[in-house]
Amino acid sequence: MNVSYQSFRPLFLFALIAAAVFLLSFTEKPAHPAATSAPQLAADSELTLLMREMYDDVAKMKTAVKRRKKPTSAVDHERMLNATPSVPAKTAAPAYPALAQSYLKALQALQEADAAQAPTLYKNLIDSCMSCHSVFCPGPKMRIQNLY
């Protein structure tokens, strides 16, 4: 059996290339500059920040209602009518001011209620939050659910 180097040449080249690719796969790759920096997030809008304040305010009202005390507000909820939103087109829709007014009326009713009416009126207030957020910004709905 006479085997020459020429008959193994293609196999040898294949093995050499495969070994080189295998070894190069272990070398450290330079990090792409965009991959190492954190993504830049847009700043929260005036309306977003207000909604967070409103959430905390309503959470305090929930505690007052549970303790059979008169719920009071420490936040100007009416600012929601004029606060700058993340997406201006959404609050420009005719439904937004209508839903906001519904919320404000529910808030006023709750604040004027006696202790016996407060639980029902508090639920109405949270229902009005859910109604608006079902239409305009559904992201916070799970968090709002905690207010029930």
Phi, psi and omega per residue, in radians:
M1 nan 1.976 -3.117
N2 -1.843 1.814 -3.115
V3 -1.893 2.255 -3.125
S4 -1.846 2.853 3.099
Y5 -1.064 -0.588 -3.105
Q6 -1.055 -0.582 -3.102
S7 -1.289 -0.411 3.135
F8 -1.700 -0.069 -3.059
R9 -1.009 -0.868 3.139
P10 -1.088 -0.682 3.120
L11 -1.161 -0.710 3.111
F12 -1.099 -0.770 3.129
L13 -1.127 -0.730 3.104
F14 -1.056 -0.809 -3.137
A15 -1.107 -0.681 3.135
L16 -1.139 -0.786 3.133
I17 -1.151 -0.746 3.135
A18 -1.085 -0.721 3.125
A19 -1.140 -0.706 3.124
A20 -1.123 -0.768 3.117
V21 -1.103 -0.751 3.135
F22 -1.052 -0.812 -3.117
L23 -1.193 -0.661 -3.141
L24 -1.219 -0.396 3.139
S25 -1.194 -0.302 3.138
F26 -1.605 -0.087 3.142
T27 -1.330 2.639 -3.122
E28 -1.312 2.293 3.127
K29 -1.598 2.451 3.102
P30 -1.173 2.425 -3.132
A31 -1.282 2.409 3.080
H32 -1.297 2.358 -3.077
P33 -0.976 -0.653 -3.125
A34 -1.231 -0.502 -3.105
A35 -1.300 -0.441 -3.088
T36 -1.545 -0.391 -3.134
S37 -1.603 2.582 3.134
A38 -1.232 2.542 3.117
P39 -1.127 2.515 3.136
Q40 -1.483 2.101 3.126
L41 -1.675 2.575 3.100
A42 -1.183 2.573 3.098
A43 -1.171 2.590 3.115
D44 -1.149 2.445 -3.138
S45 -1.305 2.912 3.097
E46 -1.056 -0.704 3.136
L47 -1.181 -0.684 3.099
T48 -1.060 -0.818 3.141
L49 -1.120 -0.693 3.098
L50 -1.110 -0.751 -3.135
M51 -1.070 -0.624 3.090
R52 -1.151 -0.713 3.076
E53 -1.102 -0.742 3.141
M54 -1.090 -0.711 3.113
Y55 -1.015 -0.872 -3.133
D56 -1.078 -0.687 3.134
D57 -1.116 -0.793 -3.138
V58 -1.194 -0.579 3.076
A59 -1.079 -0.636 3.080
K60 -1.204 -0.625 3.082
M61 -1.117 -0.673 3.117
K62 -1.019 -0.775 3.125
T63 -1.090 -0.747 3.130
A64 -1.095 -0.757 3.138
V65 -1.085 -0.765 3.126
K66 -1.087 -0.556 -3.135
R67 -1.551 0.105 -3.131
R68 1.042 0.668 3.066
K69 -1.929 2.828 -3.134
K70 -1.272 2.124 3.131
P71 -1.326 2.362 3.092
T72 -2.204 2.779 -3.116
S73 -1.975 2.460 3.079
A74 -1.904 0.089 -3.073
V75 -2.159 2.502 3.064
D76 -1.444 1.590 -3.084
H77 -1.160 -0.409 -3.141
E78 -1.143 -0.300 3.097
R79 -1.063 -0.333 3.137
M80 -1.078 -0.359 3.141
L81 -1.288 -0.445 -3.052
N82 -2.158 -0.097 -3.104
A83 -1.165 2.506 -3.124
T84 -1.270 2.143 -3.119
P85 -1.538 2.956 3.054
S86 -1.165 -0.696 3.137
V87 -2.147 1.679 -3.049
P88 -0.972 -0.544 -3.104
A89 -1.095 -0.518 -3.103
K90 -1.180 -0.806 -3.125
T91 -1.372 -0.171 3.061
A92 -1.375 -0.288 3.120
A93 -1.143 2.496 -3.108
P94 -1.041 -0.471 -3.110
A95 -1.213 -0.517 -3.064
Y96 -1.079 -0.923 3.134
P97 -1.097 -0.573 3.116
A98 -1.137 -0.792 3.119
L99 -1.180 -0.649 3.112
A100 -1.125 -0.734 3.112
Q101 -1.127 -0.669 3.087
S102 -1.058 -0.760 3.100
Y103 -1.079 -0.809 -3.098
L104 -1.125 -0.628 3.081
K105 -1.175 -0.696 3.097
A106 -1.115 -0.691 3.106
L107 -1.123 -0.793 3.137
Q108 -1.082 -0.767 3.124
A109 -1.053 -0.726 3.131
L110 -1.114 -0.766 -3.096
Q111 -1.218 -0.411 3.134
E112 -1.633 -0.083 -3.040
A113 -1.365 2.755 2.982
D114 -1.538 3.019 -3.040
A115 -1.054 -0.558 -3.109
A116 -1.234 -0.621 -3.130
Q117 -1.473 -0.369 -2.983
A118 -0.959 -0.780 -3.118
P119 -1.037 -0.741 3.133
T120 -1.174 -0.758 -3.130
L121 -1.223 -0.550 3.059
Y122 -1.132 -0.769 3.107
K123 -1.059 -0.706 3.089
N124 -1.050 -0.678 3.117
L125 -1.078 -0.831 -3.128
I126 -1.184 -0.634 3.058
D127 -1.041 -0.661 3.125
S128 -1.194 -0.587 3.040
C129 -1.073 -0.857 -3.100
M130 -1.099 -0.656 3.121
S131 -1.067 -0.841 -3.125
C132 -1.143 -0.797 -3.103
H133 -1.235 -0.343 3.036
S134 -1.225 -0.497 -3.112
V135 -1.610 -0.788 -2.927
F136 -1.814 -0.788 -3.030
C137 -2.545 1.481 -3.019
P138 -1.248 -0.233 -3.085
G139 -0.898 -0.816 -3.087
P140 -1.379 0.012 -3.049
K141 -0.998 -0.678 -3.136
M142 -1.133 -0.643 3.134
R143 -1.250 -0.727 3.114
I144 -1.056 -0.618 3.130
Q145 -0.933 -0.537 3.138
N146 -1.185 -0.278 -3.121
L147 -1.398 -0.240 -3.138
Y148 -1.200 nan nan
